[in-house]
Amino acid sequence: MGLPKVVTHEEWRAAREELLALEKAATRARDALNARRRELPMVEIDKLYVFEGPDGKAELLDLFEGRTQLVVYHFMFAPEWEAGCPSCSGFLDQIGHLAHLRARGTAFAAVSRAPFTKILPFKARMGWTVPWYSSNLSDFNQDFGTTVEVGGCLQERPAISCFLRDGERVFHTYSTFDRGLDGIGFTTNLLDLTALGRQEEWELPAGRSSALGAPAGSAAVRYHDEYVD
């Protein structure tokens, strides 16, 4: 079981200070990367997208709720599925109170291809209150690369897309997919700080994924009402 090396307190402190220098460099690099992201150009959305939500049909502009910015979480929930993706569910569990976003002029909404009649009971089961819309009435997912055709079959991808509006005009400013979501309010961010990490097979050093003696990593992800304490 590849656990950390046991050392004296002095040795640990020296190793920790060495790592701290790297962490500070990474923080500065992240700040610079965020600045570059804010300098990205944007693309005007001139196509009509129709969604279905609690108040019936809605357009992309409606998802802003009158605010300047919109963050869309592309939740993997295909029309033929009976429940949403467990990993996407884990992500949405981590989203805090939306008042913090709204106070900064930013709306948040989840969007899935599943019909709203499937989204509604699953949302109630999970106990979520975030706005959630069905994009089943349009090709919104396909246009933003979150539903792709592989071998003749449609597959879902987790993603976040950001939008900005200027009056009635809506612009796409950013999208990130798959592991690009890692640094955004998810349990993995906390696990990255621990000795066992995410307990995934691909992580280094080797041998940590089986340290708990039970299935871990992605295989251990469940809906939050299915875990046994």
Helices and strands as residue ranges (DSSP letters): H 9-38, E 43-44, E 50-53, E 56-59, G 60-64, E 69-74, H 86-93, H 99-102, E 106-112, H 116-126, E 132-134, H 140-143, E 147-150, E 153-156, E 159-166, E 169-177, G 178-181, H 187-191, G 217-220
